């Protein structure tokens, strides 16, 4: 049976439904562009929901003893996010949960890590404050703690609610795409379009600009149209998750001798209220090449050394492998800023990586500046209703589950747990 052909015209087609793509779609929609976000898995899957949610101003980049380009580039990000969370910024994040309005940097009791923390505090000059012993967070309020402790006036957000908030703002504009039935095409003039096959239609999606924000997937998207630039580098990580029963919510970086935090802890809750610590930092970088059980053993040893007064013997452990995607840098160094650039060899493709959750707003700013410089404006006249057309043939994309929800699935659903509380006795119980 011959498929009917449907042509859809958009201003912007954003491929990749993580924080970068969703934030950009929010900004673009507010600016009057017709926009669709196309996601192959679920919104926020991979890098976004694997983030620890810390919106920082570059403090951890002072660990080498000087302010770096990275720390200066993102110094304004906490203020930017706070404005959005109050409904006063360029994206409305009033429905995003704030897990904490601060987080901590602390050192172990050895001289080297104390010195590192001291240098960081001096260089940031007022951007970080020492914590008096009677103001310590519960996790570190123990007589055996003898390290240095500083409080950062940055914030920690709940990434699932962030994804849901951003998706709600562009409701009806985020769709699932199955790459087994879709293909990017490039004509002789270098103009890219997208063909999507559905059971009844062949959709030809054309856009003034395609913007790839698919993280690790950007390389495969470029390959579809025979391109390989801008190039990408991957920073492999393996995070650790600890499900425990201690009432300690904690967010912070433990400093050591290296230029990255020795250990980063963020706290999250499962639907049943159980606490999960999500562990990153140098531990996750070292763990990238380790087997899961080896990394868990290392994480257990680290926690025994750093917080020996907390008993984690009955805890459950899991790991998560992830590749952090970044633009290729000389010497594999960490990028200083969000990155977006035109795809070499395509007339209407931009490729971007935010490099860090914190910098998603910066990526959107850069993208809109590039559109303006290229003279790309919202179409003033259209004979199509692109969102309605796509909704008729493509399913909406839904938010992904968190890594801790996947690692520690509940024994029963919330509905089953509620039903079990009100279950009627069976016949045998009645007879007895």
Secondary structure, DSSP 8 states (H G I E B T S, - for coil): ---EEEEEEEEEEEE--SHHHHHHHHHHHHTT--EEEEESS-BTTTTTTTS--EE--SGGGGTTSS--HHHHHTTTHHHHHHHHHTT-SSS--TTS-EEES-EEEEE-SSHHHHHHHHHHHHHHTTSEEE--GGG--GGG-STT--S-EEEES-EEE-HHHHHHHHHHHTTT-EEE--GGGEEEEE-TT--EEEEEE-SSEEEEEEEEEEEE--GGGHHHHHHHTT---S-EEEEEEEEEEEEE-------EEEE-SSSS-SEEEEEEE-TTS-EEEEEETHHHHHHTTS-HHHHHHHHHHHHHHH-TTS--TT-EEEEEEEEEEEE--GGG---SS-EEEE-TT-SSEEEEE-SSGGGHHHHHHHHHHHHHHTT----S--S--HHHHHHHHS-B--B---HHHHHT--SS-HHHHHHHHT----HHHHH-
